[in-house]
Structures are given as structure tokens and as C-alpha cells.
Amino acid sequence: MKKLIALFAFTGVLALTGKLQAQEIVKGNLNFLKGATGVNVTFVYDDLTVGKEGKEANYIKRKKAEKEAKEAGSGETWEQNWQADKEKSYKPRFIKLLCKYTGWPLSEDTKEKYTMVVNTQFIEPGYNVGISSGAAVLNLEITIYDSADMKKVLCKITMEDVKGGKGQFDTATRIGEAYAKAGKELGKLIAKKTK
């Protein structure tokens, strides 16, 4: 029984350590956000890699071909949905949880003193084939600037291995859950550092 308790305690420490290492301030600090009522949030996908394909273009090419092989015309629809999900699913879910944990009012279109650029560097879309499923995973680089001088980096944060949904058949839902988790974890970090 003691071994079992020790194993659970060790597993808990590993889980906590992994969580803390997944999010790191690599430049600056968050002190300047004390008293802030929000930030402008912009999403970019510069040099995005997806799954094992490497460049996003390679992933899109493969998925379009797979869809076309099953049904003519469906590849183009799939690509349009893949691109649209970035704005209609990922960004709002991230912002909703960021605002929930910072206490900022929920708004995507603001004119704030600071601008946060969320650069998605890696997406593992995950999968669900009925009998087996894998979670979506993200790597993000988040840079906060003075809105009046977008060359002035105030803080840079990396978030690695942010796990999202597992079990959903819809790719956008799995990935969207990873963005929601990233927003939550970042919101909690900002709230903690700006008390």
C-alpha cells in the first residue's frame, strides 16, 4: 500500500512539474499588466508546422488529397474549414478563457495599451478512429508589445505541449480545446503575476 501511495505522489509531482515546464516566461515579466483592463489579441501562424508533415502546406496537401479521393470537391471544402477554424473556433476559445481567468471583459475587438500576439508554432491535430483517439497538442509563442510601438517587446512566453481534446471526432473541437486550455493557463499566470 505504501508503494502505491508513493507511486501516486510521484506521478502527481511529475504531472505538476510537466505543467510548470509547459509555460515559461522567456523574456521580460508581466508586472506592466497590473491594473490593465485587457489586451488586444492577434493570432498569427508564421512558420506553422502540423503533425508529422512539417510545414502546414504539406499537411493541407495530404488532407486535401485524402478528402478528394473519397469525394470530389471535398478537399477544397476541408481546406476552407481548416483556415476558417483559426478565426471562428481557436481565437474565441482562447480569448474567452484568458478573460475568465484574468477578470478582463470578454472582447475580441479592443483598443488597449498592450497587444498580445499569439504565434502558433506547432499543431498536432490529434485523431479519433472510434476504437482509438489521440489528443490535439499545441506549441505557442506569446509576445506582448506596447501597442504604440510594436517593436517594443515587453514580455515573451512560450507554451509547449498544451494538450486539448481527445475523443472528439471533429478536429476543430479537439484543437479548439487546446487553445481554450492555453488561454486558461495564460490567464492564470497573468492573474498570479499581477496581483
C-alpha positions as CSV (number, residue, x, y, z in Angstrom):
1,M,0.0,0.0,0.0
2,K,2.9,2.4,0.9
3,K,4.4,1.7,-2.6
4,L,1.1,2.5,-4.2
5,I,0.8,5.8,-2.3
6,A,4.3,6.7,-3.2
7,L,3.7,6.0,-6.8
8,F,0.6,8.3,-6.8
9,A,2.6,11.0,-5.1
10,F,5.5,10.7,-7.6
11,T,3.0,10.7,-10.5
12,G,1.4,13.9,-9.1
13,V,4.8,15.5,-8.8
14,L,5.6,14.6,-12.4
15,A,2.3,16.0,-13.6
16,L,2.8,19.2,-11.7
17,T,6.4,19.5,-13.0
18,G,5.3,19.0,-16.6
19,K,2.6,21.6,-16.2
20,L,5.1,24.2,-14.9
21,Q,7.6,23.5,-17.6
22,A,5.0,23.8,-20.4
23,Q,4.6,27.6,-19.8
24,E,7.7,29.8,-19.4
25,I,8.4,33.5,-19.4
26,V,11.5,33.7,-21.6
27,K,11.8,37.5,-21.8
28,G,10.6,40.3,-19.6
29,N,7.9,40.0,-17.0
30,L,4.2,40.7,-16.6
31,N,4.3,43.4,-14.0
32,F,3.3,46.1,-16.6
33,L,-0.2,44.4,-16.8
34,K,-1.1,45.3,-13.2
35,G,-4.3,47.3,-13.5
36,A,-4.7,46.6,-17.2
37,T,-8.3,46.2,-18.3
38,G,-7.4,43.9,-21.2
39,V,-5.1,43.5,-24.2
40,N,-5.5,43.4,-27.9
41,V,-5.1,39.9,-29.1
42,T,-3.8,38.9,-32.6
43,F,-3.2,35.4,-33.9
44,V,-0.5,34.5,-36.4
45,Y,0.6,31.2,-37.8
46,D,4.1,32.1,-39.0
47,D,6.1,29.0,-39.9
48,L,3.4,26.7,-38.6
49,T,4.2,23.0,-38.6
50,V,1.4,20.4,-38.3
51,G,1.8,16.8,-37.1
52,K,4.5,14.7,-38.8
53,E,4.1,16.6,-42.1
54,G,6.3,19.5,-41.1
55,K,5.1,22.6,-42.9
56,E,1.4,23.4,-42.8
57,A,1.3,23.3,-46.6
58,N,2.3,19.7,-46.6
59,Y,-0.4,18.8,-44.1
60,I,-3.0,20.6,-46.2
61,K,-1.9,18.9,-49.4
62,R,-2.1,15.4,-47.8
63,K,-5.5,16.0,-46.2
64,K,-7.0,17.6,-49.4
65,A,-5.8,14.6,-51.4
66,E,-7.4,12.2,-48.9
67,K,-10.7,14.0,-49.0
68,E,-10.7,14.3,-52.8
69,A,-10.1,10.5,-53.1
70,K,-13.2,9.9,-51.1
71,E,-15.4,12.6,-52.6
72,A,-14.7,15.0,-55.4
73,G,-14.7,18.7,-54.3
74,S,-14.5,17.8,-50.6
75,G,-10.8,18.7,-50.4
76,E,-11.4,22.3,-51.2
77,T,-14.2,22.5,-48.6
78,W,-11.9,20.8,-46.0
79,E,-9.1,23.4,-46.6
80,Q,-11.6,26.3,-46.3
81,N,-12.8,24.9,-43.0
82,W,-9.2,24.3,-41.8
83,Q,-8.4,28.0,-42.4
84,A,-11.7,29.3,-41.1
85,D,-11.4,27.4,-37.8
86,K,-8.5,29.6,-36.8
87,E,-10.7,32.6,-36.5
88,K,-14.1,31.2,-35.7
89,S,-13.0,28.5,-33.2
90,Y,-9.5,28.8,-31.9
91,K,-9.2,32.5,-31.3
92,P,-12.6,33.0,-29.5
93,R,-12.0,29.9,-27.2
94,F,-8.5,31.2,-26.2
95,I,-9.8,34.7,-25.5
96,K,-12.8,33.5,-23.6
97,L,-10.7,31.5,-21.1
98,L,-8.0,34.2,-21.0
99,C,-10.6,36.8,-20.0
100,K,-12.3,34.5,-17.5
101,Y,-9.1,33.9,-15.5
102,T,-7.7,37.5,-15.7
103,G,-11.1,39.1,-15.0
104,W,-10.8,41.2,-18.2
105,P,-14.1,41.9,-20.0
106,L,-14.7,39.5,-22.9
107,S,-14.0,41.3,-26.2
108,E,-12.1,40.4,-29.3
109,D,-12.0,43.9,-30.8
110,T,-10.5,46.3,-28.3
111,K,-8.1,49.2,-28.4
112,E,-5.9,48.5,-25.4
113,K,-2.5,49.9,-24.4
114,Y,-0.9,46.4,-24.9
115,T,-1.1,43.9,-27.8
116,M,-0.6,40.2,-27.4
117,V,0.5,38.3,-30.4
118,V,-0.2,34.5,-30.2
119,N,2.0,32.8,-32.7
120,T,1.1,29.1,-33.2
121,Q,4.3,27.2,-34.0
122,F,3.0,23.6,-33.9
123,I,-0.3,21.8,-34.0
124,E,-0.8,18.1,-33.6
125,P,-4.4,17.8,-34.7
126,G,-5.0,14.5,-32.8
127,Y,-7.3,11.8,-34.1
128,N,-10.3,9.7,-33.4
129,V,-10.9,6.4,-35.2
130,G,-13.5,5.1,-32.9
131,I,-11.5,2.5,-31.1
132,S,-8.6,4.8,-30.5
133,S,-8.0,8.5,-30.1
134,G,-5.2,11.0,-29.6
135,A,-5.3,14.5,-28.1
136,A,-4.6,17.7,-30.0
137,V,-1.4,19.4,-28.9
138,L,-0.1,23.0,-29.4
139,N,3.2,24.9,-29.1
140,L,2.7,28.6,-28.8
141,E,4.9,31.7,-28.5
142,I,3.1,34.6,-27.0
143,T,4.6,38.1,-27.2
144,I,3.2,41.2,-25.6
145,Y,4.0,44.6,-27.0
146,D,3.3,48.2,-26.3
147,S,0.5,48.9,-28.8
148,A,2.1,52.3,-29.7
149,D,5.4,50.6,-30.5
150,M,5.0,47.0,-31.9
151,K,8.8,46.7,-32.0
152,K,9.0,47.0,-28.2
153,V,8.7,43.5,-26.7
154,L,7.6,43.7,-23.1
155,C,7.2,40.0,-22.4
156,K,7.6,36.7,-24.3
157,I,6.1,33.5,-23.1
158,T,6.4,30.0,-24.6
159,M,3.8,27.3,-24.1
160,E,4.7,23.8,-25.1
161,D,2.7,20.6,-25.3
162,V,-0.6,22.2,-24.4
163,K,-3.0,19.3,-24.7
164,G,-6.5,19.7,-25.9
165,G,-9.4,17.4,-26.7
166,K,-9.2,13.7,-27.0
167,G,-12.1,11.6,-28.2
168,Q,-14.0,14.1,-30.3
169,F,-14.3,13.2,-34.0
170,D,-14.2,16.8,-35.1
171,T,-10.6,18.1,-35.5
172,A,-11.6,21.8,-34.8
173,T,-13.1,20.8,-31.5
174,R,-10.0,18.9,-30.4
175,I,-7.7,21.7,-31.4
176,G,-10.1,24.3,-30.0
177,E,-9.9,22.7,-26.6
178,A,-6.1,23.0,-26.7
179,Y,-6.5,26.8,-27.4
180,A,-9.0,27.1,-24.5
181,K,-6.6,25.3,-22.2
182,A,-3.8,27.7,-23.3
183,G,-6.0,30.7,-22.7
184,K,-6.8,29.3,-19.2
185,E,-3.2,28.6,-18.3
186,L,-2.0,32.0,-19.6
187,G,-4.9,33.8,-17.8
188,K,-4.0,32.1,-14.5
189,L,-0.3,33.0,-15.0
190,I,-1.2,36.7,-15.7
191,A,-3.6,36.8,-12.7
192,K,-0.9,35.3,-10.4
193,K,1.9,37.7,-11.6
194,T,-0.2,40.8,-11.5
195,K,-1.8,40.5,-8.0
